[in-house]
Every structure is written in structure tokens, then in C-alpha cells.
């Protein structure tokens, strides 16, 4: 009976802890996935745009025979645009890195808090078990004393 009680209490605590951890891990996974998808989308857009600019640059080079001035102007504009896009790409990568680092720090703090909470719950559970044991032992001693007194 005592063993069943302990098993039940431990199962409930384990279930609660497991649910909490699953919830936190799921939320963390979702946040990371969303951040990674956003980074991937931005990167692909910038790379596609950069690829399009490179194609435009190649066309401008082919037209250089017809007009050197026009070619030089187009090439300068394309290079400026590419530099801006590369700058944006670097900024996107830096933002992703900073956000991921911030997210990792947040998750580490969150996990630490959960760890503290679980330790506290384990202490409370141990206290409950000890109190239950003490009460049972006191009842047994009381019953023994009553039985001894009744025999007298």
C-alpha cells in the first residue's frame, strides 16, 4: 500500500515534469524553426535578387560594344546594387546570428528556471512522503500503545 502510494506520487510527478519539458522543448523548437525559416526566406530572396543582378550585369557587358558610356553607367549601377544587396545579406546574417544567440540565452535561462522548479517540486514531494511516513508510524505507535494499554 505504501509502495503503491509512492509509485503513484512519483508517476504523477514524472508525468507533470515530462509534460512541462515537452511543452518547453516544443516551444523552443518552434521558435528556432521560425527563426531559421525567416532567415532562409530572406537569404533566398537576396540570393535570387543578386543572381538577377548578375544576369543584368552580363547583359550590360554584351552591350558594351554599342556604347561604352552606357555600359560603364549600367555596370556602375549594377555593382552599387550588388554591394547594397551584399550589405543587406551580411546584415541579415548578423541579425540571424544575434537573434539566435539571444534565443539560446533565453532558452538557457528558461531551462534553468524549470530545473529550479523541478528541484523544488522534488523537495516538496520528498517532504510529503516523509510526512506521510511519519504519520503512518505515529498511527502504528499509537495503535500499539492503545493495544498495550487495553491489555493492562
N, C-alpha and C positions, 0 to 999 in steps of 0.2 A: 504494500500500500504506500509506504513511504517512498519506495523506489519509483513507483508509478507517478507519484506526485512530482518527484524531482524530474523524471523524464518528461512529464507534461510541461512543467515550468521551463525546462531547458528547450524543449521543442518550440514553445511559444516565443521564447526569446530569440532562438535561432531563426524562426520564420520572420519575425519582425525585423531583425538585423538584415536578413537576406533581402527582404523587400526593400528596405531603405537603401542598401548598397546597390541593388538592381536599378532602383529609381535614379540614384545619383549617377551611376555609370551610364545609364541610358541617356540622361540629360547631357552629360559630358560628351558622349559620343555624338549626339545630335548637334551640339554646339560646334564641335570640331568639324563635323561633316559639312555643316552650313558654311562655316568659315572657309573650308577648303573648296567647296563648290563656288563660292563667291570669288575666291582668288583664281580658281581655274577659269571661270567665265571671263573675268576681267583680263586675264593673261591671254586667253584665246582671242578675245576681241582685239586686243592691242597687237597680237602677232598677226592676225588676219589683216588688220589695217596696215601694219608695217609691210606685209607681203604685197598688198595692193600698191603701196607707195613705191616699193622696189620695182614692181612691174611698170609703174608710171615713169620711173627714172630710166629704165631700159628703153622705153619708147622715146623718151626725150633724147637719149643718146643717139638713137637711129635717125632722128630728125635733125641732128647737128649739122649734117652736110648742107641742108637747105638754108639754115640760118644759125650762125654761131652765136649771135646775141640772144636769140630766142632760146637756144639750147642752154646757154650759160644761166639765163634767168630761171628757166624751168628747173635746171639742176640745183641751183641755189635754193629755190623754194622747196624742192623735194627733200634736200638734205636738212634744211631747217625743220621741216615737218617730221622727218625721221628722228632728228635729235630730240624734238619735243616728245615724240612718241616713246623713244627710248628712255627719256627722263621720266615720263609717266610710268613706264614699265618698271623702272628702278624704284620709283616711289611706291608703286603698288606692291612690289616685292618687300620693300622695307616696312610698309604698313602691315602686310600679312605677317611678317616676322614679329613685329611689335605686338600685334593683336594676339598672335599665337602664344607669345611669351606671357602676355598679360593673362590670357585664358589659362595657361598652365599654372601660373602663380595662383590664380583664383581657385582653380581646381585643387591645388595642393592645400590651400588654406581650408577649403571646404572639406576635404578628406580628413584633415587634421581635426576639424571640429567634430566630424562624425566619429572619428576614433575616440576623442574625448567623451563624447556622448555614450558610445558603446561601453567604454570603461566604467562610466558612472552607472549605466544600467546593469552591468555585471556586478558592481559592488552592491547595488540595491537588491539584486537577485540573491546574492550571497547572504546579505543581511536577512532577507525574507526567509531563506532556507534555514539559517541559523536560528531565527526567532521561532520558526515552526518546530524545529528540533527541540529547542528549549521548552516550548510549551508542551510538547508531547512528553518530554522527560519529566517535567513538573507534574503533569497529569498522572504519569505512571508512578512517580514517587508518592503523590497524594493518595492514589488508589491503594498503593502498598501500605502506606501509613494507616489509612482507614481500615483496611483489611486486618492489619495487626491490632488496631485499637478495638475492633469488633470482636476479635478472638479473645481479648483480655476481658 
